[in-house]
Amino acid sequence: MRFTVTADTDIGIAKGTNQDSVLFKHGTYSGGEVLMAVICDGMGGLTKGELASATVIRAFLDWYNKELPYELENLDLNVIGGKWSLMLKDLNVKIIEYAKKNNITMGTTFTGVLFVGDEYVTVHVGDTRLYHIGNKLEQLTCDQTFIAREIRKGTMTAEQAKTDKRRNMLLQCVGASEILEPEVLIEKVEKGAYMLCSDGFRHEITEKEIVESLNPINLINKNAMHSNAKYLIELVKQRNERDNISVVLIKVE
């Protein structure tokens, strides 16, 4: 598998700071290419959300640089998924302790993915998302939100959820949950494209618009990937999205 990756982030039209944090690292090893991508959305309504998201990003950058080379010697994505989950639980405790000590509230979502050869592992907390894009848009992570839970239970429709005041209520996030249970998923890599995004990217555009702009056929190089992502970012800003907006694109060939 060959990977091409880009990231774009925008403060948006309403906020004074960008509380989203994104990271990608792309390299090679004896078995081929390896790619890690992470997106974190610091809690929009909480102070210091940008500190929480950046803290988590730095921890995973450190893991990539120091720990991944050893993991690749005896590769087991189940082990890596477990270690990422433990890292997030540890970060959750540390951020909570820091927030209490400084009398502030802070937290962040997390969606991270590691592609190695023909498999990937993703670990997820909150409502940032991982998608696969081919001829259609496939959401790979499950939102850990109040409305997503109610939709799954059948007590709310997707249409009702769009206007529900609780649509941004998270069931868990890193730095604001007493008990953190990250979702871990391991799957085969499919050709096409993968997308990580914050919720600000997806609220004001349709699945059809995403597929039309980010269909892998249109992502011919990094310039095209940046251009098409920025087109959608500008579109959601024109439609009055008030959150920060971030997206990571990964083309797989």
Buried (B, 14 or more C-beta within 10 A) or exposed (E): BEBBBBBBBBBBEEBEEBBBBBBBBBEEBEEEBBBBBBBBBBBBEBBBBBBBBBBBBEBBBEBBEEBBEEBBEEBEBEEBBBBBBEBBBEBBBBBBEBBEEEEEBBBBBBBBBBBBBEBBBBBBBBBBBBBBBBEEBEEBBBBBBBBBBBBEEEEBEEEEBEEEEEBBEBBBBBBBBEEBEBBBBBEEBBEBBBBBBBBBBBBBBEBEBBBEBBBBEBBEEEEBBBBBBBEBBEBBBEEEBBBBBBBBBBBBE
